Amino acid sequence: MLKSLFDEQKLSPVNSNFRFGGGERKNDEWGGLSFHNKEHDISVPRVEKKAGVSAKQGSDCSLAFKKPQCVRQQDRQEQQQGSGSKEGMAGHQCGSVLVTGANRGIGLELVKRFLGKPNPPKTVFATCRDPEGARGQELKSLTSKHPNLKILQLETTDPASVEAAAKKAEAHLGGSGLNLLINNAGIMPPCTLESATSKDMLDVYNTNLVGPMLVSKAFLPLLKKAAHASQQKGMSCGRAAIINMSTILGSIEKTPESYFFIPVVSYRCSKTALNMLTKCQSMGYKEEGILCTAVHPGWVKTELGSDQADLTVEESVNGIMNVLCNLSEKQHGVLVTWEGKVLPW
Ligand SMILES: NC(=O)c1ccc[n+]([C@@H]2O[C@H](COP(=O)([O-])OP(=O)(O)OC[C@H]3O[C@@H](n4cnc5c(N)ncnc54)[C@H](OP(=O)(O)O)[C@@H]3O)[C@@H](O)[C@H]2O)c1
């Protein structure tokens, strides 16, 4: 996708220091990142690069939410040592997770990681626009191995489809709530200030902003149910959370670093609005105990990100899974990277 954007828009990376990761590219592959609001940072170590273990090994962080700090530090040490084994973690089981746009890219990898955990959620809802179509087949093939995987048809821009998916999920959960909603589905069509039309802007807003709003609204009763039923105090992904998949390209403060590299005006505006939705949700759902956080997954090799991207989908999702394990009130209403660093709005 990104390569075709370069071709179509005759773009060149004029700022060769720019990284979608949130900082300037330096000699050190992962170095040189500069972020704000450091008190919110989770500082999850990039174990798979630095300790020489595979992305897969570093990722099976149980959603063992709200463990004491000393236990979390021990987990990190284990990860840094490359043990990758979380069998010894005294984790609570995460009841249920729902990922939109789960038939490919980051969404599909998230689903695989949740299913592959030593202590997987009781239900992993993977939503897809066309489960029976060719694009749904890789996701569908996972159901034979994983009875806890439930595929739901969901077109995020269609309120009827969203409502129907919420009803099916409610019936499947049989009285339990939904712990974790990941609004991942998104699009990034080419769009410059010169080419943008009303239709271009509205189409992207519909998918990247209205979709997550509709899905969050439809699943809110189930999220509230999970938050109220939970024994856990404080906010976490194990209790109840809405994670909106955003991007550094939606950060107004960071725009000068990347605008000429990749304008994608409609995409940027839609993700800035998604960031605002996240902030509004964090205000509106605070009393309910529902954690609301926007996540930037890095620049990832997917259809959307192109094969020129910095990160493999495994590396990005490895980081995201670690971040999800460690989110708390501190990251409520903020934008964090796949490495757990806070980005400015
Ligand atoms: N890749 C990156 O570098 C990058 C960087 C920053 C942020 N992100 C964000 O990460 C998220 C996932 O991106 P990705 O790279 O994994 O993209 P991707 O590989 O292009 O996958 C996008 C997914 O979203 C689904 N989708 C699109 N429109 C939808 C709609 N209206 N209703 C339901 N599903 C819809 C697609 O389904 P179909 O197969 O049916 O089209 C697909 O499953 C997006 O929100 C994106 O903005 C990605």
The ligand as an SDF file (V2000), in Angstrom:
LIG
                    3D

 48 52  0  0  0  0  0  0  0  0999 V2000
    0.6910   -1.1770    9.2200 N   0  0  0  0  0  0  0  0  0  0  0  0
    1.1410   -0.0480    9.7390 C   0  0  0  0  0  0  0  0  0  0  0  0
    2.2810    0.3790    9.4860 O   0  0  0  0  0  0  0  0  0  0  0  0
    0.2760    0.7510   10.6810 C   0  0  0  0  0  0  0  0  0  0  0  0
    0.8500    1.8940   11.2810 C   0  0  0  0  0  0  0  0  0  0  0  0
    0.0830    2.6240   12.1550 C   0  0  0  0  0  0  0  0  0  0  0  0
   -1.2230    2.2390   12.4390 C   0  0  0  0  0  0  0  0  0  0  0  0
   -1.7520    1.1400   11.8450 N   0  0  0  0  0  0  0  0  0  0  0  0
   -3.1540    0.7960   12.1530 C   0  0  0  0  0  0  0  0  0  0  0  0
   -3.2500   -0.5630   12.5340 O   0  0  0  0  0  0  0  0  0  0  0  0
   -4.5270   -1.0750   12.1510 C   0  0  0  0  0  0  0  0  0  0  0  0
   -4.3330   -2.3810   11.3600 C   0  0  0  0  0  0  0  0  0  0  0  0
   -3.5630   -2.0830   10.2390 O   0  0  0  0  0  0  0  0  0  0  0  0
   -2.8760   -3.2000    9.3130 P   0  0  0  0  0  0  0  0  0  0  0  0
   -1.5680   -2.6550    8.9400 O   0  0  0  0  0  0  0  0  0  0  0  0
   -2.9890   -4.5250    9.9360 O   0  0  0  0  0  0  0  0  0  0  0  0
   -3.8220   -3.1000    8.0350 O   0  0  0  0  0  0  0  0  0  0  0  0
   -4.2470   -4.2010    6.9450 P   0  0  0  0  0  0  0  0  0  0  0  0
   -3.2590   -5.2900    6.8730 O   0  0  0  0  0  0  0  0  0  0  0  0
   -4.5500   -3.4200    5.7200 O   0  0  0  0  0  0  0  0  0  0  0  0
   -5.5990   -4.8160    7.5630 O   0  0  0  0  0  0  0  0  0  0  0  0
   -6.7090   -3.9780    7.7670 C   0  0  0  0  0  0  0  0  0  0  0  0
   -7.8400   -4.8000    8.3630 C   0  0  0  0  0  0  0  0  0  0  0  0
   -8.9560   -3.9220    8.5780 O   0  0  0  0  0  0  0  0  0  0  0  0
  -10.0910   -4.4980    7.9530 C   0  0  0  0  0  0  0  0  0  0  0  0
  -11.0500   -3.4650    7.5550 N   0  0  0  0  0  0  0  0  0  0  0  0
  -10.8410   -2.3910    6.7690 C   0  0  0  0  0  0  0  0  0  0  0  0
  -11.9690   -1.6790    6.6550 N   0  0  0  0  0  0  0  0  0  0  0  0
  -12.9160   -2.3230    7.3870 C   0  0  0  0  0  0  0  0  0  0  0  0
  -14.2780   -2.0980    7.6530 C   0  0  0  0  0  0  0  0  0  0  0  0
  -14.9410   -1.0430    7.1590 N   0  0  0  0  0  0  0  0  0  0  0  0
  -14.9470   -2.9770    8.4570 N   0  0  0  0  0  0  0  0  0  0  0  0
  -14.3050   -4.0460    8.9700 C   0  0  0  0  0  0  0  0  0  0  0  0
  -13.0200   -4.3280    8.7470 N   0  0  0  0  0  0  0  0  0  0  0  0
  -12.3290   -3.4690    7.9590 C   0  0  0  0  0  0  0  0  0  0  0  0
   -9.5470   -5.2610    6.7640 C   0  0  0  0  0  0  0  0  0  0  0  0
  -10.5050   -6.1950    6.3060 O   0  0  0  0  0  0  0  0  0  0  0  0
  -10.6130   -6.6490    4.7240 P   0  0  0  0  0  0  0  0  0  0  0  0
   -9.6000   -7.7490    4.5480 O   0  0  0  0  0  0  0  0  0  0  0  0
  -12.0200   -7.0910    4.5860 O   0  0  0  0  0  0  0  0  0  0  0  0
  -10.2770   -5.4370    3.9020 O   0  0  0  0  0  0  0  0  0  0  0  0
   -8.3300   -5.9020    7.4210 C   0  0  0  0  0  0  0  0  0  0  0  0
   -8.7230   -7.0120    8.1830 O   0  0  0  0  0  0  0  0  0  0  0  0
   -5.2140    0.0310   11.3380 C   0  0  0  0  0  0  0  0  0  0  0  0
   -6.1260    0.7100   12.1640 O   0  0  0  0  0  0  0  0  0  0  0  0
   -4.0680    0.9430   10.9550 C   0  0  0  0  0  0  0  0  0  0  0  0
   -4.4770    2.2730   10.7810 O   0  0  0  0  0  0  0  0  0  0  0  0
   -1.0360    0.3750   10.9740 C   0  0  0  0  0  0  0  0  0  0  0  0
  1  2  1  0
  2  3  2  0
  2  4  1  0
  4  5  1  0
  4 48  2  0
  5  6  2  0
  6  7  1  0
  7  8  2  0
  8  9  1  0
  8 48  1  0
  9 10  1  0
  9 46  1  0
 10 11  1  0
 11 12  1  0
 11 44  1  0
 12 13  1  0
 13 14  1  0
 14 15  2  0
 14 16  1  0
 14 17  1  0
 17 18  1  0
 18 19  2  0
 18 20  1  0
 18 21  1  0
 21 22  1  0
 22 23  1  0
 23 24  1  0
 23 42  1  0
 24 25  1  0
 25 26  1  0
 25 36  1  0
 26 27  1  0
 26 35  1  0
 27 28  2  0
 28 29  1  0
 29 30  1  0
 29 35  2  0
 30 31  1  0
 30 32  2  0
 32 33  1  0
 33 34  2  0
 34 35  1  0
 36 37  1  0
 36 42  1  0
 37 38  1  0
 38 39  2  0
 38 40  1  0
 38 41  1  0
 42 43  1  0
 44 45  1  0
 44 46  1  0
 46 47  1  0
M  CHG  2   8   1  16  -1
M  END
$$$$
